[in-house]
Amino acid sequence: ANPTTDTPVPFGWVPGAEAWVGVVPRGGDGTQVRWFRLDPCLVTHVLGAWEDEGSGEIVLYVCRYDALEAGRPFDPAHSVVGPAGVGLTSIGGSLAVLERWRLVGDRVERTQIDDRFVEYPRRDPVLEGAPFRYGYSLEEEWADTAPTVDPWRDSGVDRHTVLDRGCAPVGLLKFDLSRDEVVTWHPGAGRRPSEPLFARAVDGRSDDEGWLLSVVDDVNRGASDIYVIDASSMGRRGPEAVVHLPVRLPLRSHGEWVPADRYR
């Protein structure tokens, strides 16, 4: 795509539009929707969600970006995400933080878990739709690179190019969601990780008893590595193994862990 004329990522803001969360029963026909209103924002990825059997509340954890400030000019023909895409540029001039949303009665109660910037969150896939304690994500920081494109540069609109400011993955985060505590792991200078995949150990009984797998771009040797990290001791010890790949994979590489017995 030509970043000066095309929309590389189809995200945009519509001023005046309201924000809602819709809840649809999985066993229904799609017509029974419960709507919850909330302040405008953008959610790119959901860490996970479950329904509390006792109270009926729904709990979910999301990557939340701020909406554009009121009155800021915009062009609906252009994306609010820079050409590099989600995870490598800001959205609406902001980076994402992890929030806990509780759908209670007819309202959404929002709590920010931490002030570090996150993207591409994952958790133990065994706990799909069930309560979980630990979550994992990329940690991101603002990059020193200059904005790459200003869609309004010839429009006469007086605006800053902060919408396209770059960011970079710098490490991994482990969230203890029962205590709202966070530990970090950084691969070192010149190395940029990708989203962490959790593989529960064969004898693992908890959603941090297993391994985190992350493809790390190593600019020092011009190739990628697969890092294997003990999730239970993350932040206290180094990787258990580093697998050197002969090629360099793109940043934001996605994947999934599938045990050999299920693959067959």
DAFEN-V967108 format. One record per backbone hydrogen bond with DSSP energy under -1.0 kcal/mol. NH is the residue of the N-H (numbers start at 1). CO is the residue of the C=O. If there is no record, write none. Layout:
BEGIN
{{NH/CO} {NH/CO}}
END
This chain:
BEGIN
{{5/2} {6/2} {11/9} {17/14} {21/36} {23/34} {28/25} {33/31} {34/23} {36/21} {38/19} {42/65} {44/63} {47/61} {50/59} {52/57} {56/52} {58/103} {59/50} {60/101} {61/48} {62/99} {63/45} {64/97} {65/42} {72/69} {78/75} {80/11} {85/82} {88/85} {89/85} {90/165} {91/94} {92/80} {94/91} {97/64} {99/62} {100/111} {101/60} {102/109} {103/58} {104/102} {104/107} {107/104} {109/102} {111/100} {113/98} {118/96} {122/136} {127/124} {128/125} {130/127} {135/175} {136/122} {137/173} {138/119} {139/171} {140/117} {141/168} {143/166} {153/150} {155/152} {159/157} {164/161} {165/162} {167/88} {168/141} {170/139} {171/139} {172/185} {173/137} {174/183} {175/135} {176/181} {177/133} {180/176} {181/176} {183/174} {185/172} {191/188} {192/217} {197/213} {199/211} {201/209} {204/201} {209/206} {210/208} {211/199} {212/229} {213/197} {214/227} {216/225} {217/192} {218/223} {219/190} {222/218} {223/218} {224/247} {225/216} {226/243} {227/214} {228/241} {229/212} {231/210} {236/233} {240/228} {241/228} {243/226} {245/224} {263/259} {264/260}}
END
